[in-house]
Amino acid sequence: MQISEKIDRITPSMTLAINARAQELRAEGADIISLAVGEPDFPTPEFIREAAKKAIDDNFTRYTPVAGIPELREAAANYFRRYYRTPVKPESIIIGAGGKQCLYTFLQTTLNPGDEVLIPSPYWVSYPDMTLLADGKPVFVKTGPETGYKVAPLTLEDYATDRTKVLILNSPSNPTGAVYSDREFMNIMRWALARNIYVLSDEIYDQLIYPPATMTSAITWFEHCPEFVGVVNGLSKSFAMTGWRVGFMAAHPEIIKKMSVVQGHSLSNVCSIAQKAALAALAGPDEPVKEMRRIFEKRRDLAMERIGTWKNVRCPRPDGAFYLFVDASAYYNGERRDSIQFCQWLLDKAHVAVVPGAAFGDDRCFRISFAVGDDRLREALERIGEALEDA
């Protein structure tokens, strides 16, 4: 049986072994706390669920236009007007099966073999493999806690070549929670545009920003240079709709047309019922989002207080999303030589599951998700602290 060379280059999940070990321990009766899952622990707001039920009752169950139902594309365009005062036309919007699928379709649509994509590291796990699947070449731009896990033009310049076509920015970041300030973002955009490098901005966590930090969106540049700016967003994180699989992207209308061709041959269209739910989310009140953000901020502060008592670790304070990226490399030794072995040790020792930093391109660290209840979060962090004391 033949497997394509392209698929053979794609790496499997680095967390599989840890997940398997967690299942074994649970089967043995251990109380495992998972801080690994990257999704809100809140229910989807009721008014969104009711819109989905109505869609079923109305028999809204047929194929829809590939790029999304017109009213949802309009609502997504209005999202940018509502939060960033930037006019976007519906023909510049495509609806995908989550922000992830929008990213994948964009790269499939725009990359040629050998095109280079700048990916600041640490990075969300799928950026490199999506690039490889589109026959592109991922180029990792290294960052660290000393820079708040953020890149700057001087750093990017060291990695850019004549083959560089795309820069992927993710603010707020998964896994670090880093948020680019307006000035930082502006400097990067000016650098990229001067080099004719396309900026693909993944803003899936844009509603989860903690004061005094503020959100800067690439959409404000889209109005003036749509040929070089694309913005991906979605409903999964801000509206607690991970399983609904609805995302959207703003890009030049010609790119949207070509993405629709690719999507037409791969997805056809996003679930019609989920589109109606997404329409309700984008057009409805934002009080549930504000409440979720308030709770996440409280958990962030709780976690930072506990981590501050751990010795020999570094963890910049995240300004957004719901992750903490902890440098625990001082605890590596013969038994724990890398982040994967460290996380396996932590699971056995403390019965807490976290994600190895190697999955995000930084083997010094591990990622904590604080999208869990306060009591379980507090207990998990106490367990980790006790394990580190005995390490």
Secondary structure, DSSP 8 states (H G I E B T S, - for coil): ----HHHHTS---TTHHHHHHHHHHHHTT---EE----S-SS---HHHHHHHHHHHHTT--S---TT--HHHHHHHHHHHHHHH-----GGGEEEESHHHHHHHHHHHHH--TT-EEEEEES--THHHHHHHHTT-EEEEEE--GGGTT---HHHHHHH--TTEEEEEEESS-TTT-----HHHHHHHHHHHHHTT-EEEEE-TTTT-B-TT-----THHHHTT-GGGEEEEEESTTTTT-GGG--EEEE--HHHHHHHHHHHHHHT-S--HHHHHHHHHHHHS-SHHHHHHHHHHHHHHHHHHHHHTTSTT-B----SBTTEEEEE-GGG--SS--SHHHHHHHHHHHH-EE-EEGGGGT-TTEEEEE--S-HHHHHHHHHHHHHHHHH-
